[in-house]
Each structure stands twice: as C-alpha cells, then as structure tokens.
Amino acid sequence: MTQKKVATLSFGDDRESVELPILSGSMGPDVIDIRTLHTQSGVFTYDPGFLSTASSSSEITFIDGGKGILLYRGYPIEQLAKQCDFMDVCYLLINGELPNKKEKVSFDKIIKDHSMLHEQLVRFFSGFRRDAHPMAVMVGVVGALSAFYHEAMDISDAGHRELSAFRLIAKLPTITAMAYKYNIGQPFVYPRNDLDYAENFLHMMFALPTEEYKPNPVMVRAIDRILILHADHEQNASTSTVRLAGSSGANPFACVSAGIACLWGPAHGGANEACLNMLEEIGSVSRIDEYIKRAKDKNDSFRLMGFGHRVYKNFDPRAQLMRETCHEVLNELGLHNDPLFELALELERIALEDEYFISKKLYPNVDYYSGIVQRALGIPTFMFTSIFAMARTVGWVAQWSEMISDPEHRIGRPRQRYTGKTVRNV
Ligand code: CMC
C-alpha cells in the first residue's frame, strides 16, 4: 500500500498543528489540499494573484514553465502545430483524443453547420458605434448568443453542453469577422462551407462582394497556427474567469463573454495589440535603446510589451513556433525590409542579449510574434485580441465543460484578508 503524503502546518502559538493531505497529479508539482484548513484551524490561505494556488484539477493542458513545455491532452504543442490543424486540436481539447478520419469529417461538418449567425443576431452589430473596439462588440454579441438557444441551455445535460461548445467554436470566426467588417464599414461576408476553418475566416475578413478572394496558403497556414497556439493555456486569467462565472451555473455564452472581457486586458490577450502599438511608438531602430532603458527603469511604468510571462521562465514554446511562422510569412510576402518588421526583429535581438532581460528571464512571448504575423497578413492591430479570443474559445468551452461534469465542482467563492475598519458606531 502506498503511504499517504501529508503536510503538517504548525502555528507557533497554542493552536494545534494541522495535517493536510498532499495530492499528486499525473505530472507537475504536488498540491496541498487545504479544503479543510479553515474548519480545522480557523485560518485562510492568502495568495493574491494565485502565485501558489491550483484552482482546480484538469486533464486538458499541462505547462512546465521552467522547461518551456506545453502539452494539450499530453501531446507536445510542437507536434500539434506541425502535424495537425486547428480542427484536430479543437476535437482533441474537447474529447481528449485526436480524431480518426471519420470523426474528423463528421466534426468538420458539425462545425460548418453551425457557422452562420441567427439573422436577428446579425442586427445586433448595428447597435454599436462604428468606432467601438471589436472586443467590446464581441463581449456583447457573444453574450447575446444566450438569448437565442433556450432549447439547449441545460448545463447539466452533456448533449446541451456539447452543442453549445460546437456553436461557440463555429460562430466565433463569423462574429470576429463581422466585428471587423462593421468597424470598417464593409458589408458582412457570410461563412462558406466549402472552405476550411482558417480559410473561411480569412474569406469572411477580406472578401468583398465585388471581386473574388483567394487566400494565400501561407496566410491560411499562419492563421491556423495562431489558432492552435492560442487554443488553451490551462488556468490563465480568462479561463479562470470562464470557470468562475460558470461555477454559478451561468450559461456558456455568458461565461465565454466574461472570458473575452478578461482577455481584453493588456497584461493578457491585449498584449499583441499593445506590442504593435509599442513598436509604432518606438518608430525606428535608432530609438530602441531609449525604450530598453525605460523598460529597465523602476520609476517608469513602461514595459516591453510581448516580453515576459507569469508561467514561462524559459522560452515560451509557442513563441518559438510563432517565430518560425513569422519568418515564413515575412519571406513569403517580401516584408523583411519593411521598417516596422525590421524594428521588431532588432528589438527582439537587443532584448535577448540584454543582461536585465536575461537575468529576469524575460523572453519574447507568443504575442510578440503573433502581433507581427497578423500585421504582415494585413490584419489591423485593433483586431489582434479578437483573433486571440476566437482561438481561445475552444479552450474556454473545454475547461467549462470539464468543470461542470466534475462531481466535485462547487461555486467558486474565494475568501479575503479583511484590512478595513473594525466595528464602529455611526
Ligand atoms: N518589460 C520590462 N520589465 C518586465 C517585463 C517587461 N515586459 N515583464 C516583467 N518585467 C520585470 C518586472 O518589472 C519585475 O521586475 P522586479 O523583479 O525588478 O520587480 C520582474 O520582471 C517580474 O515581473 P512581474 O510583473 O512580477 O511578473 P508577472 O509574472 O507578474 O507578470 C507579465 C507577467 C506577462 C504580466 C509581465 O511580464 C508583463 O507585463 N509583460 C508585458 C505584457 C505581455 O506581454 N503580456 C502577455 C503575456 S503572454 C499572453 C498570455 O498568455 O496571456
């Protein structure tokens, strides 16, 4: 019989020490199960920013930030990026296994069958100002999906959960592309079932009723890779938001809308947009030193956007793959000598050789390169985070569904360390 592992917590006062079970995962650090800590000892743990807290058990994604490892359902991201497409990855994240040929055909078809929006939902767009940020539009329109599918919103029904997941994965490219078309005042382009997911997305973004649009296969591959690399990232801020929202029993469209709102922040999915804005602000290779100095200055709030990561203290494996795509796209489109891309590559080189960035393990993250790739594809900066949201939707729904089907799941309700006034009279 294997010995049960426990951690003993002693208090240094007259309180009795507490024994807490240690649980192991299949990989990664053990966790101390503190669920009974408060009832046993009257104290809470304190961990703002969740630096040492596992909020859930999950079988979906594994990260070893020290070694730069990212696995979806056990498969290394490098293999998935090179040997699979985004539909394989969606199937894998949701079902736990890669699809065989028959399963893939049927999954592709289901997703295509759900790609159109209800025509009344299409009219929602005109309620927004033209200059609204597409992420603001997406928060609204995705949340509004809740109003359209009452017949399949019993979250305790696995079939309903699956159908909601299909709908979200299928409709997000349509919503994202419509948010773009609305912003630039072009007619909406409806999805086409003869095109693959990434190809169809480019079609909805760039086609016009007036002329035929044929996406370049390098561009299609680049979008597919962006989607794969952003599909899931275990318990990041937006995924934790989706889980927390979903823990109350809220419907999946509302939860994903909450995830989109969280992703929008510049410390999370907004980083690729912030990164391109930063490159534009720097403006020329001759000003890089000035900005590197600012990034290192404790009294200056400026940071190099697209550098650093909470979990990866080695190179972000997604960044390496995205870097490869970045060069492929710049070569294909003949953009290596474009001043903005020259600047980006020079900034990368200088920061990678700088002692401050090396000692703090601040490497370019996936958003550094994905911003450059998207710009090269002709996608405007203000759309970057929406494309991240479109990719992450599969991760959000997979994590949401895993949580709901876990018999141990309860409403998420963190506690606090109260630091306000003690009791007083009016
Ligand atoms: N430029 C300059 N200094 C930095 C940067 C940066 N980009 N990132 C971190 N630092 C410094 C920071 O000042 C701190 O220094 P010190 O130890 O002297 O106080 C140290 O490095 C550790 O930083 P931190 O803020 O404590 O680290 P964190 O884990 O809380 O933050 C981060 C991680 C990603 C929010 C942060 O690195 C950052 O703001 N990066 C820029 C924004 C960005 O690119 N975000 C995208 C993240 S990847 C996409 C995703 O997965 O969502």
Boltz pocket constraint, residues with backbone or C-beta under 6 A from the ligand:
constraints:
  - pocket:
      binder: B
      contacts: [[A, 233], [A, 236], [A, 266], [A, 267], [A, 268], [A, 269], [A, 271], [A, 295], [A, 296], [A, 302], [A, 303], [A, 304], [A, 305], [A, 306], [A, 307], [A, 308], [A, 309], [A, 310], [A, 311], [A, 360], [A, 362], [A, 365], [A, 366], [A, 367]]
      max_distance: 6.0
